[in-house]
Amino acid sequence: MSYRLFFTALLSASAVLGSAQASDPADAHPDVSKELSLTIYGDKRALVEDVRDIRFSGGEEVIELPGVSSAILPQSVTIKAANMEIIEQNFDFDLLTPEKLMEKAVGEFVEIVKTNPATGREIRETAKVLSVNNGVVIQVGDRIEVLRDDKIPTRVIFPKVPENLRASPTLSLRVDASAGTREANMTYISSGLTWKTDYVVVFDEAAKEMSLQGWATIDNTTNTTFHDAEIAVVAGHVNKVSGHNRYNNNRHNYNQRRGGIEAGSADRIGDNYIYSLPGQTTLASKQKKQISFVDADAIKAEKVYEYRNSGYASNNNPVNVESRIAFSNSSDAGMGEALPAGTVRVYTEDKNGKAQFIGENNIGHIAAGSDISMKIGNAFDITVKPTLIKNNKISNFVSEYEMLLEVRNASRKDVKVNIYQNLAQYWSDYEVLEETLDSTRKDASTLLWTVDVPSEGETDLIYKIRETRPW
């Protein structure tokens, strides 16, 4: 709205709290959590467990539980207390704001107070609120006015808070319970809470080692602050009903070369890992919080260079090879921890000992004991230029391809480049007829050559492949 006025509501304490139960200090306070815990998933969902003491008057009554998440999924709520039966449940999320107060006052009478800035004298008038569309229109006696944002201090006094406005999101229950104060355990799912993983790697190429630190970044986009909560984050895929991913059951991880065979030290929940953060913390509304959850030094790692050739064709221009860091998160390599999906940022020290950023990539969920080859960029001075020397069609079903790959190295160090040849059709048979270096058959559709290239030099790789098609 375009107006900026000072609103005042003349309210009793019980009206603000919404329940006479909390007005007596000797009573239980259903708006205060005794125990609060959040289990946060990576898909903007969290499980909230909230324990409160509630005083039941006995018989049928309405119990109000303010302070629940503004993004609560009402149909996910469960509340358990001894000798209590829930008859009806409502979630009130129309929050108390100056604009909402004015909207609810349409057709009602309020008091307008204007103060003369020169004399301090107040003028009070009773007005009927007619409209709040693009401004506030009121009727004072026989005249119609528009409340303006001018230099005259103006405030509006409301006689009460409308029944369906709340100071905070409130869950209200109509219950039938026996009298007395008892503990109630409330659990529900909330959206608006998520977490992601960020890793910082410092790579020492000469020592063939790296250090790795993982940070859990928790993001609270709700309008609710969770005070003194125990927080845990879950790494893994917890299924969610959604038409958008109905058939998306594959979880590709292109930086993982071999699956793990070790159990990490983190606790398990179902088929996922759960990381409990130490102590209690307050997660404020619209706040991001970072907490370290994995820290490892002296992990075995090395720089590797890769080039993948698809099909059989010449390229007029040389192609820069991929620069990757190969490591294992196994115990023998110096880690032994599972790695939740996240972004890995890699640094190295220059000759002056200053840390320099050299690349980043994403990883999926990786079990402990896995082999990882993570691309961090393209090598500036190492290139491959493929040339199709000869294409010989022997018959409709048999063809031969002779390839030349010129591998050049303009750096001051000797390097090894892994050359992969992707075999075009998985249903065809392939035979290597000639090759200047020995190849390894990685799988049905991939050949690998490891090419040694001297500093400021080049090495040529030549091979001939016969393809036999079934039709």
N, C-alpha and C positions, 0 to 999 in steps of 0.2 A: 504494500500500500504506500501512497505517496506522503501521508501525514506522519509526523513524529511527535507524539504527545506523551505526557507522563500520566500513566493510568494508576489509580489507587483503588483497591478493593477493601471495604470495611468488613472484615471477616472474623468469626470466632475461631479459636484454635481447633475445635472439633470439626469445623467446616473445612479447614485446610487439610487436616489429616484424613478426612473422609470417614472416620470411625471414632466413636467415643471410647473404644477399647484402649487406644494409645494415649488418652489424655491424662490418665492416672499413672504416675511414675511407678507405682507398685504393680501395675499390670504388665503382662507380656506385650511386646512391641512387634506386631506382625510385619512392620516395615523395616526391621533390622535383621540382617542375616547373622545367624550364629556361625554358620560354616558356609563357605561359598567356593565352588571349584568350577573351572572351565576346562573342557577337553576340546581343543581347537583342531579342526581338520583343514586340509589345504584347498577346500572348494567353497569357501565363504560360509561354512557351517560350524557350529560349536554345540556341544552338549553342556548345558548349565545344570549344576546340582546345587540347590539352595535349601538350607536347613534353617527354619525359624520356629520360635516359640509362639503359640497362639493360645489366647484365652477364649474358651468357648463358654457362652452364657447358658447353654443347654437348650435343646429343642431346635427348631428351624430358625436360621438366621443367615445374614449375609456377612461374609468375611472378606475384607479387602487386603490384598497383598501388593502394595505399591513397589516401585523400583525394579520391576522385572525388565528384561531387555525390550527396547522399543521395536526390535526386529524379531520378536518371538513368533514361533510357528504355533498358534494356539492349539491346533489339533494334536500337537505332540506332547502336550502337558500331562504329567501324572503327578498327583499329590497324595501322599499317604500319611495318615495320622490315626492313632488308635481311637476306636469308638466314634468314627466320623463317616458319614455317607454324603457324597456330593450329589446334589439334585440338579444344579444348573451352574454353568461356568461362562463368564464373560471376560473379554479382554477390552479394556478401555484405553485407547491410544490417542484420543483427541486431547492434546496437551494444552495446559494453561499458558496462554501468551496474550499480550495486549490486543493483538489483532483478533484472536479467537474470542476474547471477552467482548469486544465490540460487535463481532458478528452475531454472537448469541444474544446480544442486547437489542437487536432489531425488534421494534414494536414495544420495547420496554422503556421505562423512565430511568434516567441517570442524573447525576448532579454534575454540572459544569462549573469549575472554579477557575477564574481568571485573576491573575495578580498583576497589579500595576507596578512595573519595574522601578518607577521613580519614587512612588510613595509606599510600596509594599502592601497597599490596600487590596483586599480580596473581594471579588464580586462572585456570588454564588447564584446559579439559576438552575431550575429543574427543566430538563429537556427530554423529549422523546426521540429515540433513535429511529430514523426512517429508512436509511439505506447505508451500506458500506461498500458500494460498487465504485471502485476508483476514487475513493474518498468517503468521508463521513458526512451524511446529511442529517441534520437534526431539526426538530421543531421546538421553539421556545415561545410559548404563548401563541400569538397569532402569526409569528414570523418564522420563515424557513431560513436556516443558516447552513453553511458549510464550514466544518472545522478546518482551519488552515494552519500551516506550519509558519507562523509569523513570529515577530519579536515579543509578543505578549505571552508570558508563561501561562500555559493552560494544562489543567489536569482533569481527568474524568473519574468520578467516584461511583463505583458500582455497589449496590446493596448486598450482593452475595455472589458466590461463584456458582455458575450453572451446574446442575447435578451431573452432567455428562462430561465435564471438563476435569482433568486431573493434573496435578503438579508434576507427576511422573507417570510413565506407563503403568497401569494397574490391572492386576488380575483379580477379579471379584468372583466369589463362590457363594452360592446358596447351598448351605449344608444342613444336615440334621445330625447333631452330635450331642454327646453327653457333656455336662458341665465340667469345667476344670481347665487348667493350663497344661498343654501337651506339645511335644515336638512334632512338627510337620516337615516332611521331606518332599520337596518339589523338584522335579526334573523336567527339562524341556529342551527343544532344539531351537537355536537362534541363528538367523542369517546375519550377515554384516560383520562376522568375525572370521578371520583367516590368518594363515601364516605362510611364509615361503622361506626357502633356504638360500643363503648367499655364502659362497666359499671364497676365501683369499688364499692363494697359493704363491709361495716364494720359491722359485726354481733356481737351483744351482747346476748349470749345465756341466761345468767342469767336474764337480763332485758327483754328478749323477744322483742328486738328492733333491728333495723338496720338502717344505713344511706346508701344512694345511690347517686352516682354522675355519670352522663352520659356524655361521650365525643364523639363529632363528629370528626372523623379523615378523612380529605379531602386529596385525592391523585391526583396530577397532573402529569401524565406520558407523556403528550404531550411535544413538543419542543417549546412551546409558554408560555410566561409569561403574565399574565393578571393583568394589573396595575390598582390600585384603583377601584376595582370591588365590587359591592354589591353582596353578596353570600347568597343563600338560598339552603337548602337541603330538599329533598322530601323523606318521609318514607312511604313505601307502595309498591304495585306491579303495575307498569305501563307496560302494555302488549307490547311485542316486537315480531316482525315477525321473526320466526326462526323455521326451520324444526326440531330442536332438542327438543323443548318443546311444540310441537303441541298438544299433548294429556296430558301434565302435568299441569292440572288445579287445583290439590289439593295442599293446603298449610298446611302441618302437623306441629303442634306445640306440641311436646310431654311433655313440661314442663308446659303447661297451662291446668288447671283442669276445669275451668268454664269461659265462655266468659263474657266480660264486659258489663255494662249497663250505663256507664258514658261517657260524652263527655269531652275529655281533653282540656286543655287551648290553645294548638297549633292551628294555622290557618289551614283551610282545603283548598285543591285544588282537585276538583273532589272527589274521594273517598279515598284520601290520606291526610296525614298531611304534612305541609310545615313549616320548621323552618328557619326563617330569622335571619342571624347572624348580630350583631350590627355593625353599621358604615360601612366603606369601608376598604378593605384589598387587598394587592398584593399577588397573588398566583403565585409563581415562577415556572418555568419549572422544572420538576423532584423534586418537593417539596411535603412533607406531612405537613399538618397544622392541629393542634388539637384545638378544641374550645368546651368549656363546654356549654351544652344546657339544662341539667336538674340537679337539686340538691335538695335532700330531706333528712330530718333527722327524727329520732324518728318514723320510720315506724314499725308498729306491725309485728312481725315475730317470728317464732319458729322452733326449730329443730324437724324433724319427721323421723321415721325409717320405711322402707317399705321392704317387701319381696313378690315377686310374684311367685306362684307355678303354673306351666303349666302342664296339664295332671295329671296322677296319677301314680307315680313311686317312687321307693326308690332311695336315694342318699347315697352312702357310706361315703361321706364326708360332713361336715357342710358347709353352704354357708354364707358368710358375708352379712348382710342386707345393703340396700342402705341408705345412709345418705342424707337427703334433707332439704332444707329450704323452709318452707311454708309461704307465705305472700300474701297480696292483694295490688294492686296499686289503691285502691279506696280512695276517700276523707276521709271516716271514718277511714281508716287504717293509714292515714297520708301522702298520696301522691296525688291521683287524677289526674295522668298524664298517657297518653299513652306511651308505651315503644316500640320504633322502634327495629327491629331485630338486634341482636348483641351478643357479648360475655360478659358474666358476670363473674368477678373475685371476689372471696370472701375472706375476711381477718377477723381475730378475734384477740383479745389481749390475750397474755398468762399471767401467774400469775405475771410476772414482768412488765406488761404494754406494752410490745413490740408487734407490729402487726405481725401476722404470716399468711401466705397464706394457706388456707385450701381447695381450690378447685375452679373449674370453669365449666361453661356450656354455651351452646348457647340457646337463646330464639328467637322465631319468633316475628312478629309484634303482640303486645298485646294491646288491647283496654283498656282504663281506667275502673276500677271497676272489673277487672278480678281476679280470684284466681289462684295462681301459686305455684307449688311444684317443686322446682329445685334441681336436683341431684347434689351434690358436691363431692361425693365419696362413699366409702363403709366403714361401721363402723368396726373398727379394732377388737373390743372385743364383738360384738353382732352377734350371728349366729343362723341359722335355719337349722335343719337336718330333711328332710322329709322321712317318711317310709310308704310304702304301707303295711298295716296290713293284709288286706284281699281284694281279688277281686272275687266277686261272680257273675257268669253269670247265670241269672235266665232263660233267653230265648234268641232267636236270636235278640230280640229287646230291652231287658231290662238287665242292668248290675248294680251292686252295688259295690262301692269302699269305703273302710274304710282307712282313713289316720291318721297318727300320725306325728305331727310337734313338735320337741323338740326345744324350743326357749331358748337360754342361754345368760346370761349377765355377763361378767367378769369386768364390770366397777364399779365405786364406787357410782353410782347413779341409782335410779329406772328409768326404761324406759317403754315406750309404743311402741309396734311394730305393725304396720298395716300389716296383712297377707291377701293377695289377692289370691283367687283361680280362675284361668281362666278356665271356663267351655269349654270343647273342641269343641263342635259342636253347632253352633247357632240354627240349625234346630231341635235339640233334646230338650226334656223336662227334667228338673232337679228338684229333691226334696231332701231337707236335712232331713234325717231320724233321725239322732242323732248328737249332738254336745255338747262339754263341755263348750263352751262359745257361747253366742248368736251372730248370724251372721246378716249381712245386705246385702240385694240384691242390689248391685250398679247398675246393668243393666242386660240385658238378658244373658250375658256371664261372669259375675263377681260376686263373693261373697267376703265379707270383714269381718274379725274378728280383733278387736283391743285387743291385748294381753298385759296385765300388767306383767312386768318381774322385780323382785326385784334385788337390787344390789347384785352382786356376787351370783346370783341364777338362777333358771330356771323355766319355766312354760311350761307344755305340752298342746297342743291343739289337740283334737281328734274329728273327724267328719266322718259321713257316708253319702254318696250321692248316690241317685238312678238316673240313666240316662235311659230315654226311647226314643228310636229312632223310627222315622216313617217308616223306611225300613231297 
